[in-house]
């Protein structure tokens, strides 16, 4: 779908009314309506049974997850059968447009675009030749998030939180692309879990998954190159030492990156060990949001460095 910047948008930007920082608390109504337009361009809900079945599946998955029989406001506590195809289309759209719970609104976006990304992508013939491709739909969704200053994007089957467009485009997105390779399946799963914990405000759990993803990446490289390590006993520090000893980071570069080993060895592992890896004792440990954000970015940067170094190594 080609996106035209209308006169109104241009004038708003000239007046400084376009947001230049991200917020995470509100999905504006205008953005929600634009997302519904994307659904309709892809799913063509008025034309095919298959497209209407997507809404039925969305309704079923969301109702089940929320412990409801229906997403209708009046249907929370009483069961009644619903088989009307148009009912599911209308109910899902109305629920998405009206819910005040931002996490549930994001649930709808994530689940709907996962259907578009996976089912529609591989079965386009069933959707009456949609005028918008899955890639175009996802690109427009992410554009609309940025347009409204909403700090989320759809990547690798999930809605993820982004703090900086530069960090996201230069670090986070390339890492997700690299980790989509099946050999990094474990690291990918753990890194996405870290994102989800961060999104939900579970910052201690975020740190733990960051370390797991980092260690899984190191182990994958070691296995790929037949570098011996103890699968159960090797810590991040042990694995880091192996990849340096084996010259994964070229020796001529080590002098220019004198802090690299220190960062890899103590930055992320130490943050995890001190903040969330041990018992809390008498005082509850509170992990601030900025520490979790730092851990995510540090994990992404380190994984990106290691994977690229592995690609270049003879």
Number of C-alpha atoms within 10 A of each C-alpha: 14 7 8 7 8 8 9 9 14 13 12 12 13 10 9 10 11 16 14 13 13 19 15 14 11 14 22 14 12 11 17 18 14 14 23 15 13 21 21 16 16 24 28 21 21 11 11 13 15 17 22 22 17 20 25 22 15 19 23 17 13 20 16 13 9 12 11 16 19 24 21 14 12 8 12 14 11 9 10 9 7 11 9 10 15 14 14 23 20 13 18 20 18 14 17 24 19 12 13 12 13 15 15 15 18 17 15 20 20 19 18 17 23 21 17 24 18 12 14 22 15 11 12 16 10 15 20 16 13 16 14 18 18 23 13 15 20 20 15 18 21 18 14 19 20 19 15 18 19 23 21 21 21 18 18 16 15 19 22 18 21 21 15 13 14 10 14 17 12 13 20 22 15 16 23 18 13 16 24 15 10 10 15 19 16 16 26 24 15 20 26 23 18 28 26 20 19 21 18 12 15 17 26 23 20 31 31 24 26 29 27 21 27 25 23 22 25 23 24 18 19 18 14 11 11 9 14 11 15 10 9 6 8 13 15 22 15 15 24 18 15 17 18 14 11 12 14 20 21 13 11 8 9 14 10 9 11 10 11 15 16 10 14 21 17 15 16 22 24 17 19 24 14 12 20 19 16 9 11 12 7 6 7 8 13 11 19 13 15 10 17 26 19 15 25 22 18 19 28 24 18 19 27 22 15 19 20 15 15 18 10 11 11 6
